[in-house]
């Protein structure tokens, strides 16, 4: 989790440079406290996991996902690399504010398509912090069009704004396996069941059950990436059976936990 002490805003681009693409490797482990900058930023995960906290949204990026952070948004991130000690984890792409007008106004998770990945490989060859040649400008414009059309992913948790609901959400993040029911939470928070249900969905876009499932999935990805077995992850997260965890994992990520864990070795 990022530090609670924000850094001052600092620019990543200078002069007329419209973008900056930097590799993210295990030797430069990403673990930054909360900060902001005038540029928009894409965290692009190729291996391991990247966890982003931005604008009250907690996102987990497995390989093949991108995390968008709009300009001037307070955010922090941490990389979870498993056993990879010297591999390329992904990229950080900074975009000049003028290029961000057509991109989402809040932090979202997007799918990294083969076309976008091929474009990134070409962009790696460009000189850093310099103006772009006309051909490169056209490719960047096409890249931004593809980003704007990229499929959004559900691998994020919107934190509620109401202080008592935020307390509930923080408790779930701390212990996703906690099975405390709605009646008990209503007593603890001094709210009715109906108020919790209605306001939680209104502020997060999810029911409490769906939010807890996503919190479990996020924690499960981190545990699997760290080397825990599928059985241990499922049971420690409070699932009644390993098969239930596998079914949710497959439905949300399109792969099994075992294959996901194998890719992290």
Helices and strands as residue ranges (DSSP letters): E 19-25, G 26-28, E 31-35, E 40-45, E 49-54, E 57-61, E 65-69, E 75-80, E 88-95, G 97-99, E 108-111, H 114-123, H 134-149, E 152-153, E 156-158, H 163-174, H 182-189, H 193-204, H 208-225, H 230-236, H 242-253, H 257-263
